[in-house]
Structure formats: C-alpha cells, structure tokens
Amino acid sequence: MKAKKIFIILSLAAGLVTLPIIHSCDPSHLDLKPGTETEAMMFQSEEDFVGAIIGVYAKLTDFYYFHANNPTHPMWLLPGDDATTAGTSPFESFSGMQPGQGLLGQYWTAAYQLINRANVVLQKINEENGVIKTPGLKDNIKGEALFLRGWAFFGLYNFFGTAPVITERISSLKDIYPPSSTGTQLLDQAIADFQEAAELLPVSYPENQIGRITKDAANGMLGKALVFRACYAKNTTDYTAAITAFDKITTRHLVADFGANFDAYNENNEESLFEFQASNAPSFENIWLWNDFDIAIGPMSSYWGFFYGAWSWWNLDNMCIVPSKKLLMKFEAGDPRISETLDTIAPDNGNAYRYPPMVFGTDTLKIGFAKYVKRGKEGDVTSSIDNPRILRYADVLLLKAEAILKSGGNKADAIALINQIRERARNSASPASAVPADRSVSETDESTIMQWIMDERLLELCAEEGIRWFDLKRWHAAGYINLANWTASDNDFSSVRIDFKFSDWYNQTAGKMLFPIPTAEVNANPSIKQNTGY
C-alpha cells in the first residue's frame, strides 16, 4: 500500500512537469487527482479489499502493544484470582474504579475503531460488483470482518455489559447517538457475527497467509460465546448449540508440548485457533505512537514487560503482574505445566525488586509468570514478536466439557475432555510425569465435575486473555459460584494488596461487576446509560 501511494505521488509529479508544455490550452486537464488515496479511489481492485481487511486486523495492535507505557493488559489480567500485583492498579485493588480511568477509554475506543473498520469493509463488500474475481475471496473477507467485529462485541459485553450495537457504518447525523444495548444484545450480536463468519470462512489458507481467521476459529468463538450466554441467560439450549459449534472444529488438536503455546518459534500451531500476529514494523517502529499512520512507524508488536520486569513497566509502581498465591497452591507438585507457567525469580535478578514476595511456610519467594517470557522473543524491552494466543483448543475442550455437563450430557464424556488436558500436561515432560493424574470417569456428582472443570481452567489458562475474570463473572451469574463471599484473606482472590476492596466494589455495582462506561462516551452520547455504581 505504501508503494502504491508513492507511485501515485510520483506519477502526479511527472504529470505536473509535462502538463504546461503539452496541454496548456486544455482546461479539462486542470482536474487533477488528489496526491493520496481517497475513499472514491479505493476498492477498485482485489488488492484494495485485501488491504482493507488487513487494516481491521491491524487494529488488534492497540489491545496488545506497549501503548506508550500504558498497556491495556491490567484491565483483563488483574481482576481475576490468578494474577496479582503490589502496584496501584484499580483493576487489582477494586478501589478507585471510576469512569475516567484511562484504560477503560483506551479499550472502548480501540474496540469501536475496530468495529467501524469492519463495518466499512462489510459495506464495501456488499457493494462490490465484479471487482473481486478470485473464487472465495469475497466470502473470506466478509467472514474475517464479521469475526473481528464479533470479537470486539464479545469483549465489550464482558467488560461493560452494555454498549451501542453498531452494525452499519454511521453516515448520517441522525445515527451519531446510538443507544446502549440491553440484556445480552452485545453477546447476541457477537454470536450472530460468529455464526455467519463460520459459514463464509475457509478451513485453511495458503502457507504465506497463515494466521488469517479460519472456519475453526469462528466455530470456536461461536461456541465460547454460546457458553457465556448460557450462563448469563441461565439456559441449556445455548450449551447444546455450543457443542454443535465445537464439533465442527476439524483441523485443531492439542500440541504435545504445553509450553509450545507461548513459544515465539511455535506460533500458529495446531492448537491455536486465533492469535494476534505480532511483528516488528518493516521500518522504524515507534512504540510511543498508535499504528494509524501513513508510514510504518507505529507498532505491530506485542508487549509482555509486565510479566518479566522490564525497566519500562513504570505504571504499577515498578511492580510486575505475578501469579496469585491461590494459583501457586493449586498446582500439584510434579505438574510439568509449572515450569512453563511460573518462574522463581533469583535474588540477583536485576528486576527482582519488582516482584512482590510471597510467604510459604518458612520460605519467602519471589515468583513471576513464565508464559510468553521463558520462550519469548523480544525486539527490545518494550516490544515482542511473540503472538498472544487469543483462542486455543485447550480452552475449547474445557468449554465443551462444561457444555456437555450442564446440558445433561454424558458425564463420562465431559470428564474425558478434562483428562485430555491433564494427559497432555503430564506428557509434556520427558520422561512423562505421573502428575496430573486422570480424573475418575466414574464420578457422577455434577458439582464435583464442575469444580474439576473450573480448577483445570485455572491451571491451564491462567494469565491468558482475561479468561479467568470472564469465567468467574459468568459462573457467578449462573450460580455455580458466589463471588460475594470471596475475599483476599481467605485466599479466594489472594491479592497482595492490603487495600483490596472487592466486596465494596461488588456491592457498589449491585453484584453486576461491570466496569464503568468511559466518561468521554457518556458525555458525548446522551443515549448511553452509565452502569450502576458510577
């Protein structure tokens, strides 16, 4: 695309040199094209449509990069019971959570910019008339746009509960104040988008396009969103529909090595359904800028400095995001996942002071996360090319186990899926470990099996994509757990913050546990309703 712009500019410059000599008497030649592309000039070739959908993908960067030393990750990593920090983030202490909190606006803005880009692509695809000639390309691009829009709606629902559902490009003043959604409308739209995307997307792409969204990714996110709606709407129909979606996943399986899921040299593997394609920009990468610039100086990388104690991690009083004591104590000794998930920080580590100490009996240890660190690859201390795995097959298998259990399916089948995860875990070691052992397939108590699923999701998926926080909220909504009774002192949340105030925030939000709508959005749109407690 950059080369195309240069070509247009150079062509125009050449024309201006010869124009006065050759056509000085013809006024019609004064109607010059703009020096850079306009919308009217775009979407005239297949290349333009491909470039447009890549632009939607590019917006994912804003969720995962360094973000001028203000990364969005604490918003989804800290509220759960798997990670903590001694820093001052309100997402850990649940104190001072207000609509003006910067990360909320940052996330909201990025989500709606992505949605808007997707809506533009969908409009142009629907208007396209013969430009796209490659078989299947039109459906593929439409499916990708729908999937990415659905992913944004899914996140907005889980964080805010309510937000405008915008499914068409806003082109009129009468449409600039879309109302807040009600009930599960955001989730409903995400499900509809994933459903349509699954019908349009291909099973795979050529080798040089690995990482683009596939049919399996759409069915995986569709099933996940249906499981979530089953919890919030308290129905079994969505659980059953989720199983159907999961059963359509045909080209994914667990990789033999658990740690490969966080390895910069094993990206887009057989377990990964969807990941952000982090890379270094083709020219100078400026980590202090957004990626919405005419030349490649904005970031395309991811950021993991909050895990490994990079000098850049200033925002949380130089304190890293670390495993909670609850997570540490949940692992069985000998589980091979420990070494790929947790890392004991040596006292002589230059960044060791950033890790809060945790007391275990007579020992005081400093422990960090190994995910994306042990096998990562840094461009520098603020950028990494290690792809965040947004959805992987282990997540799908445990969601399917839950769906089978809660829809009245065969309990032994649900337990067998849990055991697939545990078998892979113990076989990740060489020689294979005896831990974790299989769960008994003869167990019939539903609450016991559900606890096994919840525990396995904690061990397998901790510190990934906000999975734990979203899980806790939906399980609470479904009545499987009661977060109202959870405190830091009884090790449920296991926060190292002494000012941990979850109970206050829980009561303030009337048990809905929704983040506030950003101040700027409420002020700009009178149709948006602020969440309870703010």
MARMIVO-852489 format. One line per 4 residues: their letters; for each residue y, x, z of C-alpha. Coordinates in steps of 0.02 Angstrom, whole numbers, plus 50000, padded with zeros to 5 digits. Layout:
BEGIN
a	Y X Z; ...
***
This chain:
BEGIN
mkak	50000 50000 50000; 50119 50143 50040; 50081 50221 49871; 50118 50055 49787
kifi	50289 50047 49870; 50330 50223 49814; 50277 50180 49637; 50392 50028 49634
ilsl	50539 50127 49700; 50511 50271 49578; 50492 50153 49432; 50653 50065 49479
aagl	50744 50232 49495; 50685 50285 49322; 50743 50120 49251; 50916 50142 49326
vtlp	50934 50311 49241; 50898 50243 49067; 50971 50068 49087; 51155 50104 49050
iihs	51109 50203 48894; 50984 50088 48813; 51033 49912 48869; 51216 49923 48916
cdps	51258 49766 48815; 51121 49651 48883; 51173 49560 49046; 50995 49495 49074
hldl	50941 49670 49121; 51051 49664 49275; 50919 49552 49358; 50831 49692 49450
kpgt	50680 49675 49562; 50701 49723 49745; 50658 49901 49793; 50518 49848 49911
etea	50392 49709 49903; 50444 49532 49942; 50326 49388 49976; 50352 49325 49798
mmfq	50290 49493 49733; 50137 49493 49844; 49970 49406 49821; 49967 49444 49636
seed	49806 49545 49644; 49646 49560 49743; 49718 49717 49821; 49862 49615 49893
fvga	49743 49492 49976; 49635 49632 50047; 49792 49719 50112; 49849 49557 50195
iigv	49687 49531 50293; 49690 49714 50345; 49862 49676 50414; 49785 49543 50527
yakl	49655 49667 50589; 49795 49793 50620; 49874 49679 50749; 49723 49712 50862
tdfy	49801 49881 50895; 49931 49800 51006; 49795 49747 51129; 49710 49916 51142
yfha	49832 50060 51118; 49940 50160 51239; 50084 50040 51210; 50225 50159 51259
nnpt	50143 50190 51428; 50120 50005 51462; 49943 49963 51401; 49884 49784 51415
hpmw	49713 49828 51490; 49754 49797 51676; 49781 49614 51632; 49597 49591 51593
llpg	49513 49732 51689; 49587 49716 51863; 49571 49531 51913; 49380 49535 51920
ddat	49264 49602 52053; 49201 49750 51951; 49357 49860 51947; 49498 49901 52065
tagt	49645 50020 52088; 49756 50084 52227; 49904 50058 52111; 50028 49917 52122
spfe	49974 49803 51981; 49990 49616 52022; 49830 49589 51923; 49737 49682 52061
sfsg	49830 49626 52217; 49867 49449 52152; 50036 49472 52235; 50197 49452 52138
mqpg	50117 49372 51986; 50269 49298 51901; 50314 49234 51726; 50424 49385 51696
qgll	50280 49507 51715; 50289 49616 51560; 50105 49623 51512; 50097 49434 51501
gqyw	50234 49428 51370; 50159 49577 51282; 49989 49493 51266; 50062 49323 51218
taay	50173 49399 51083; 50033 49502 51006; 49917 49351 51005; 50040 49240 50914
qlin	50089 49376 50792; 49905 49392 50750; 49889 49202 50735; 50041 49196 50621
ranv	49972 49333 50509; 49806 49242 50499; 49894 49079 50456; 49990 49164 50315
vlqk	49829 49234 50243; 49744 49064 50256; 49891 48980 50168; 49890 49108 50027
inee	49701 49098 50009; 49710 48909 49994; 49848 48925 49863; 49759 49063 49766
ngvi	49715 49011 49590; 49610 49135 49494; 49683 49298 49559; 49527 49339 49660
ktpg	49385 49366 49541; 49258 49466 49644; 49118 49346 49695; 49126 49302 49880
lkdn	49288 49396 49917; 49393 49239 49939; 49270 49166 50065; 49257 49332 50155
ikge	49444 49350 50178; 49462 49169 50236; 49319 49192 50359; 49396 49350 50430
alfl	49565 49264 50454; 49482 49116 50541; 49380 49229 50655; 49529 49333 50709
rgwa	49633 49177 50741; 49491 49103 50842; 49478 49264 50943; 49663 49251 50986
ffgl	49647 49069 51039; 49495 49113 51145; 49595 49243 51240; 49746 49131 51263
ynff	49635 48995 51336; 49551 49110 51461; 49712 49189 51522; 49836 49045 51514
gtap	49733 48886 51493; 49871 48808 51391; 49973 48869 51243; 50025 48797 51074
vite	49885 48774 50949; 49966 48832 50787; 49852 48819 50637; 49979 48818 50497
riss	50119 48934 50451; 50282 48873 50526; 50403 48847 50382; 50516 48708 50445
lkdi	50641 48695 50588; 50557 48535 50645; 50400 48635 50685; 50477 48776 50788
ypps	50442 48694 50956; 50252 48665 50957; 50190 48583 51117; 50072 48657 51244
stgt	49889 48619 51223; 49798 48508 51345; 49621 48515 51413; 49510 48629 51309
qlld	49610 48613 51147; 49634 48802 51131; 49448 48829 51156; 49408 48685 51039
qaia	49510 48766 50901; 49428 48935 50931; 49258 48852 50913; 49311 48764 50753
dfqe	49376 48929 50682; 49217 49023 50726; 49109 48884 50653; 49199 48887 50486
aael	49204 49077 50484; 49016 49085 50510; 48989 48983 50352; 49103 49094 50248
lpvs	49070 49272 50306; 48938 49388 50233; 48789 49457 50327; 48847 49635 50292
ypen	48971 49741 50196; 48955 49898 50090; 48945 50061 50186; 49129 50101 50154
qigr	49182 49937 50236; 49079 49947 50396; 49174 49869 50540; 49233 49713 50450
itkd	49185 49548 50529; 49014 49479 50483; 48921 49316 50497; 48833 49383 50653
aang	49000 49417 50737; 49059 49240 50702; 48898 49162 50767; 48907 49274 50920
mlgk	49085 49223 50963; 49045 49042 50921; 48900 49041 51044; 49005 49128 51176
alvf	49148 49003 51158; 49024 48858 51169; 48950 48929 51330; 49126 48939 51402
racy	49165 48759 51353; 49000 48703 51429; 49061 48775 51595; 49236 48702 51588
aknt	49184 48533 51517; 49027 48528 51625; 48910 48477 51485; 48742 48537 51423
tdyt	48773 48490 51241; 48878 48645 51213; 48745 48754 51293; 48619 48685 51168
aait	48739 48714 51023; 48768 48892 51085; 48581 48929 51074; 48583 48869 50894
afdk	48727 48986 50854; 48645 49134 50942; 48482 49103 50849; 48574 49130 50684
ittr	48611 49312 50728; 48490 49407 50618; 48543 49588 50600; 48581 49644 50778
hlva	48472 49712 50918; 48489 49818 51073; 48504 50003 51035; 48381 50114 51126
dfga	48515 50209 51221; 48631 50107 51333; 48763 50244 51328; 48775 50237 51139
nfda	48879 50080 51159; 49026 50185 51220; 48997 50338 51111; 49134 50386 50988
ynen	48998 50454 50872; 48891 50296 50876; 49015 50161 50830; 48971 50001 50736
nees	48789 50021 50785; 48654 49888 50781; 48708 49817 50949; 48891 49797 50907
lfef	48944 49631 50832; 49132 49660 50835; 49240 49807 50883; 49417 49868 50858
qasn	49417 50007 50729; 49519 50140 50819; 49577 50289 50717; 49715 50416 50702
apsf	49854 50365 50586; 49846 50452 50415; 50013 50537 50450; 50108 50570 50611
eniw	50059 50447 50747; 50198 50397 50865; 50119 50319 51019; 50287 50252 51078
lwnd	50303 50134 50930; 50219 49973 50878; 50116 49982 50719; 50230 49866 50619
fdia	50321 49997 50516; 50333 50039 50332; 50251 50208 50351; 50102 50263 50453
igpm	50189 50324 50608; 50138 50186 50727; 49971 50195 50820; 49800 50139 50764
ssyw	49710 50221 50910; 49640 50152 51072; 49682 50210 51248; 49564 50250 51392
gffy	49678 50354 51503; 49671 50228 51645; 49486 50273 51664; 49494 50462 51658
gaws	49655 50502 51749; 49764 50558 51604; 49934 50626 51651; 50007 50481 51552
wwnl	49943 50348 51672; 50105 50326 51769; 50119 50139 51786; 49997 50116 51929
dnmc	50067 50249 52044; 49957 50378 51958; 49802 50285 52015; 49657 50254 51898
ivps	49561 50094 51869; 49397 50130 51958; 49233 50041 52000; 49237 49921 52146
kkll	49128 49957 52296; 49036 49796 52257; 48988 49863 52086; 48935 50031 52156
mkfe	48821 49950 52284; 48746 49828 52158; 48661 49966 52058; 48485 50013 52110
agdp	48454 50198 52135; 48372 50265 51979; 48452 50142 51857; 48493 50251 51703
rise	48649 50147 51671; 48730 50227 51823; 48767 50393 51739; 48838 50304 51585
tldt	48943 50185 51689; 49000 50284 51842; 49062 50461 51867; 49081 50553 52032
iapd	49244 50649 52022; 49233 50830 52078; 49362 50881 52209; 49427 51019 52096
ngna	49460 50898 51953; 49645 50914 51913; 49665 50725 51912; 49553 50689 52062
yryp	49701 50637 52168; 49724 50486 52055; 49557 50413 52110; 49557 50313 52273
pmvf	49423 50372 52396; 49283 50254 52445; 49182 50269 52605; 48993 50256 52601
gtdt	48918 50283 52774; 48973 50457 52824; 49023 50508 52646; 49191 50485 52562
lkig	49177 50491 52373; 49293 50476 52225; 49209 50382 52085; 49275 50335 51914
faky	49210 50247 51758; 49109 50346 51631; 49116 50211 51496; 49220 50271 51347
vkrg	49253 50433 51443; 49088 50527 51451; 49057 50507 51264; 49235 50477 51206
kegd	49338 50574 51082; 49522 50594 51115; 49656 50626 50986; 49763 50680 51133
vtss	49788 50619 51311; 49860 50454 51253; 49752 50412 51102; 49568 50395 51068
idnp	49469 50355 50913; 49328 50281 51018; 49314 50098 50966; 49325 49965 51103
rilr	49166 49860 51084; 49232 49682 51091; 49065 49593 51075; 48893 49670 51087
yadv	48719 49599 51080; 48682 49627 51264; 48822 49504 51303; 48746 49380 51180
lllk	48571 49393 51255; 48632 49358 51432; 48740 49213 51373; 48588 49143 51283
aeai	48484 49161 51441; 48615 49060 51534; 48621 48929 51396; 48432 48909 51399
lksg	48428 48895 51588; 48573 48772 51603; 48518 48662 51458; 48349 48632 51537
gnka	48254 48753 51427; 48104 48857 51471; 48148 48964 51621; 48024 49099 51573
daia	48115 49118 51406; 48280 49141 51496; 48204 49272 51612; 48127 49362 51463
linq	48302 49388 51392; 48361 49463 51557; 48211 49577 51551; 48257 49639 51378
irer	48418 49707 51453; 48328 49785 51600; 48192 49861 51491; 48322 49944 51381
arns	48410 50007 51536; 48258 50096 51609; 48204 50162 51440; 48374 50242 51414
aspa	48316 50386 51525; 48198 50522 51469; 48069 50507 51537; 48090 50320 51562
savp	48137 50261 51735; 48043 50131 51837; 48211 50051 51878; 48268 49919 51847
adrs	48103 49828 51853; 48074 49665 51760; 48116 49502 51845; 47966 49390 51877
vset	47943 49266 51734; 47853 49150 51855; 48014 49115 51951; 48061 48931 51940
dest	48212 48916 52055; 48364 48888 51944; 48491 48958 52067; 48390 49117 52087
imqw	48378 49143 51899; 48563 49106 51877; 48602 49238 52008; 48496 49361 51911
imde	48598 49324 51755; 48762 49344 51848; 48706 49508 51927; 48644 49577 51761
rlle	48808 49535 51676; 48899 49630 51812; 48790 49786 51792; 48778 49784 51603
lcae	48953 49728 51553; 49067 49791 51692; 49238 49856 51641; 49221 49787 51464
egir	49342 49668 51381; 49385 49569 51537; 49211 49498 51529; 49189 49490 51717
wfdl	49352 49399 51754; 49318 49270 51619; 49141 49248 51687; 49198 49222 51866
krwh	49325 49091 51815; 49206 48989 51708; 49065 48998 51836; 49187 48937 51967
aagy	49241 48794 51853; 49059 48746 51825; 49022 48751 52012; 48898 48896 52004
inla	49006 48999 52124; 49154 48961 52236; 49291 49090 52220; 49396 49001 52351
nwta	49286 49084 52482; 49297 49261 52410; 49395 49396 52500; 49411 49584 52487
sdnd	49346 49616 52662; 49176 49534 52633; 49151 49641 52476; 49158 49497 52354
fssv	49313 49566 52267; 49301 49736 52350; 49483 49783 52318; 49552 49946 52386
ridf	49723 49864 52403; 49770 49819 52581; 49890 49686 52518; 49756 49594 52419
kfsd	49808 49410 52415; 49685 49319 52304; 49672 49170 52421; 49860 49147 52418
wynq	49863 49154 52228; 49711 49039 52216; 49799 48908 52321; 49965 48934 52230
tagk	49881 48896 52063; 49785 48748 52135; 49621 48837 52102; 49650 48848 51915
mlfp	49680 49036 51920; 49789 49036 51765; 49921 49166 51731; 50099 49103 51709
ipta	50169 49069 51536; 50292 49210 51496; 50471 49170 51543; 50537 49203 51368
evna	50418 49074 51293; 50463 48937 51418; 50649 48971 51391; 50634 48973 51202
npsi	50522 48820 51183; 50563 48663 51283; 50395 48588 51232; 50298 48720 51330
kqnt	50248 48673 51507; 50235 48809 51639; 50070 48825 51732; 50051 48762 51910
gy	50119 48877 52045; 50257 48965 51948
***
